[in-house]
Each structure stands twice: as C-alpha cells, then as structure tokens.
Amino acid sequence: MDTTTIIILAALGVGVVILGVFAYNAARNSEGRDPLLERLSSYRSDEMPDSLEKIELSLSFRDRIIVPVVQWVSNLVARFTPQQQLDEARKLIEKANSNQEPGAFVLSRIIYTIVAGVAGYFAFFVFKVTDPAPTNALLYTVGLAFLGYMQPASGLKGKIRRRQEAFVRALPDALDLLVICVEAGLGFDQAMGKVYEKWDNELGLAFGRVLKEIGLGKPRREALRDMSERVDVPDVNAFIAAVIQADQLGVSMGRILRVQSDQMRIKRRQRAQEKAQQAPVKIMIPMVFLIFPSIWIVLLGPAALSVKNTFGL
C-alpha cells in the first residue's frame, strides 16, 4: 500500500470518527437544555436585545441548526422505535443519571452503526487494508458496525458502574450520619435532608431526588423503591428494604439504621480484605515482565561482561 492511500485512509478514519462523536454529543446535549434561555440568562437587564430574533441570530450555528435538527430526528426515531427498546434505554439512562432522552440514545446508536459500517466498508473493500477475502471483509465490516452499535450502551454502562461504585463507597458514612441525626431527634426525611445538604456526591443527590419526589406528593415508600430501581446496588437495595419494612412494622428507625450501619462497615472491611488478598496475584504480572528483567540486567550484566572479556567472546 503506497503512502497516498495510507494518508487518505487515515484522513477518512479521522473524519468519520469526528463526525460520529460530534453527532452523538449533539444528540446527547440537545435534551434537557434550551440554548435560547441560556443566551437570555447571559444578558443583564440593562443590555437586553431589541427582539428575540436578534438573540436567535446571535446563537451559534450548532445551537440554531444542528441541535434542533438532531432533536427533531431523535423524536422521529423514538416514534418508530419499539416501546420495549425505549424502556430499556430509559432504564440505562436513569441508572447512569444522564439527561439524555431515549430517542437521542437510539439515534446515537444508529449514527455510530452507520459511521462504523462505512469506515469498515472503505477500509476492507475500497482500500483493502488487510487484503482479506470478500467473505472475511464482509464479516469484518459487520463486526465493526456491531461494535459501533454497542458503543453508546457501553459508555452508559461504564457510567453506571462508576456511579454504583460511588454509592458503595459513600453508603457506610451516610448511614453513620443518618444514625446520628435520627438518634438526635430528627425524622428520617430530615436526616436524608442533612445528607443531601452536607455531601455533594451521588448518594446525596439520590436522597435529594427522593425528598423532592416526597415534596411533590409521592409516598416515601414509592420514592425509596424508585431510588432502589434507579441505583440497582445490592447494598442500597438492602438498606432501602430495611427502611421500608421498619416503616411498615413500626420498628424504631434508629435501631434499624444502627444495624444497617454496622453491617455496611463489616462489608466494607471485607471488601478491603478481599482486595488486599488479590494484590499478590495482580502484582505477579508486572513483577515477572517488568521488575525481574531489570533486576537480572543489573545483577547479571556486569558478570556477563566480565565473562566476555575473560574468554574473549
């Protein structure tokens, strides 16, 4: 393959990747924000424009053209997408605590699939990077398109995993604060409010959402169950189940929270011990392939040079 073909292929690959990322970001950011209101809030009262038309013209090309078009297309895609698929996408988005709409998520999957399939077609059929057989080229192209289809879901699942780890780390300390507040005389809702007020993490934001839903009229049990479904962490599910059961049976909330706090402390200590036991196995690979060769070079290098000089090798 000559240099010109390689340059064209590289430029094409970079172009399709940039196009896919730009379209995905536009679809993701088009929901939950109003560029017009954002621009209005940037003006002070003494420098308000004469009309809304000037504000719209002052917006960027992306906010005036790209975002509305992507939003319209995502709504159109959502109309022709099966409801079950939209529900699954909505569950993933809620677990990731993203402001993306299910239609935008499906649209991002379509865009990534098309971009990856086109890139695979040009790579394996037009430029013949690996010069495979037609059947293998078709399989490679389909596989690349499938990877593009799975990329948005993989990104959301990565966010979900990091968010769940944040919940697991924050739950024992949050339970200690809840115990202190309840034993001091506060109700459970006020104790959750203290957690939301003091901590700016995923668990605090989740408690804040529960309090807002309760303030809008939703029963506390339903709000906590919805939180359990959104979080989907075993420790949080066990804690919420214990709180709901205590509320139904009339058991002392302070005693239940104290028991849950002790259990979470024990679980955190067990996780730390498990990771400590895994450390020798995990460190074996870098020791064998990185540390030991360096030690051998330092120890055996001078001896090898001495033997070479002695025997004239």
Secondary structure, 3 states (H helix, E strand, C coil): CCHHHHHHHHHHHHHHHHHHHHHHHHHHHCCCCCHHHHHHHCCCHHHCCCCHHHHHHHCCHHHHHHHHHHHHHHHHHHHCCCHHHHHHHHHHHHHHCCCCCHHHHHHHHHHHHHHHHHHHHHHHHHCCCCCCCHHHHHHHHHHHHHHHHHHHHHHHHHHHHHHHHHHHHHHHHHHHHHHHHHHCCCCHHHHHHHHHHHCCCHHHHHHHHHHHHHHCCCCHHHHHHHHHHHHCCHHHHHHHHHHHHHHHHCCCHHHHHHHHHHHHHHHHHHHHHHHHHHHHHHHHHHHHHHHHHHHHHHHHHHHHHHHHHHHCC
